[in-house]
Amino acid sequence: MALSSFVLNTHPFSFRVSTDIEQIVESVKLLYCDAVEWDSRISLPSYEIEIKHASLARKLFKPQSQFFCDQREPFLPMPIDKCLAMFEWGLNWVVSAHEFRHVILHSAVLAKGDKAVLFPAPPGSGKSTLTSWLSHNGWRLLSDEMALMTPNTTQVTPFVRPICLKNNAIALAKEWFPDGRFSHISPNTHKGDVIHLSPPQVSWHERFNTAEVVAIVYPQYSTGTFCDIYELTKAEAFSTLTANAFNYGVLGGTGFTTLTNLVEKCQTFEVKYNNLEELQSFLENDVL
Amino acid sequence: MPKKLGKYIEEGVIYHAFSDQSGVTFYSTVSNEVFVAAVSENNLHAAFHLKNEFTVDVSNVVSALVNQGFVKTEWH
């Protein structure tokens, strides 16, 4: 296909994307709703992104896609059937590697009104499954991947993007949300099979509104545990939070004071669960 | 607070004692390194009293905390 160009206005960052891969264009139309500006000349983007087929030979034999940010190629090419996963993970990398106005935590963020809860967790903890559940059950999504904390405050800025679901969570989410806007599956990535789910419209519409973090909850999906809740000490919560901070070392003292301030002002819990409704009830009745 | 730890802190450490008395955490600006220790205040006292020779140096503070098994998270 001919080269397409559009702007993703994913507040607070925007990306001008150029691509010759039809699957990317179709997926972006499906997943990003009104955050896509098809006339790419009307706004000044934060980053220039290009995702395209590799060489002509590679178009014919084991096709691959290449990702570029501001004309640099940070990753090796990936097979074309994983191009959407590469695109989404590439955008995550662009922000986490270049953004220093915010303290960035590897965490999902969801809110009710202007009260937000952080869910920092490593891959495999069920964070995205929890995110998809809450965002389709009365909460608004601020981010599935990273919390953008304004330094020395508890204010978190939304960075709304599609939710990345993996392996067993894919079938669950399709059963829960039959009307959900799902991308195609990117098969056999290093994280397994991956699919992207667009959050509900309310999350997109509210993407310019910040929220105040009132709690930090470390979720861990556990097959045999209905819903066990532990209150963490501030020191335990801080130690775990720093392990989930992307740019904490670069921001130095500012990062340190932001995180200590955050831990002091928030309730902190660790939750092991296999029942999402029970966890949601705990969050709504005891945390907010 | 132990005298040598006090000197170290004066020369370039931001620290924070958590309000629930669950520990103390440090960020060093001396050598622009970052390390974090989450320890109880009593144990911290014990760690530095046991250390006879102590200079104002990040690595000494870190090794004192590591030797006593108090450092929960540390990276440079």
Contacts between the chains, C-beta under 8 A, distances in Angstrom:
chain1	res1	chain2	res2	distance
A	233	B	18	7.2
A	233	B	20	5.8
A	233	B	22	3.4
A	233	B	23	7.2
A	234	B	18	3.7
A	234	B	19	6.5
A	234	B	20	4.9
A	234	B	22	5.2
A	234	B	23	7.4
A	235	B	18	5.3
A	235	B	22	4.0
A	235	B	23	3.1
A	235	B	24	7.9
A	235	B	25	6.9
A	235	B	38	3.9
A	235	B	39	7.8
A	235	B	72	7.7
A	236	B	22	6.9
A	236	B	38	7.1
A	238	B	18	7.1
A	238	B	23	7.9
A	238	B	25	5.9
A	238	B	36	7.6
A	238	B	38	6.3
A	239	B	25	7.8
A	239	B	36	6.7
A	239	B	38	4.6
A	239	B	72	4.6
A	239	B	73	5.0
A	242	B	36	5.4
A	242	B	73	5.8
A	243	B	73	6.0
A	248	B	34	7.1
A	249	B	34	4.7
A	249	B	75	7.3
A	252	B	27	7.1
A	252	B	29	7.1
A	252	B	32	7.1
A	252	B	34	6.9
A	253	B	14	5.5
A	253	B	27	6.1
A	253	B	29	6.3
A	256	B	14	5.8
A	256	B	16	7.6
A	256	B	27	4.0
A	256	B	34	7.8
A	257	B	14	7.1
A	257	B	16	7.8
A	260	B	16	4.2
A	260	B	18	7.9
A	260	B	25	6.9
A	263	B	18	7.3
A	264	B	18	7.2
A	264	B	19	5.8
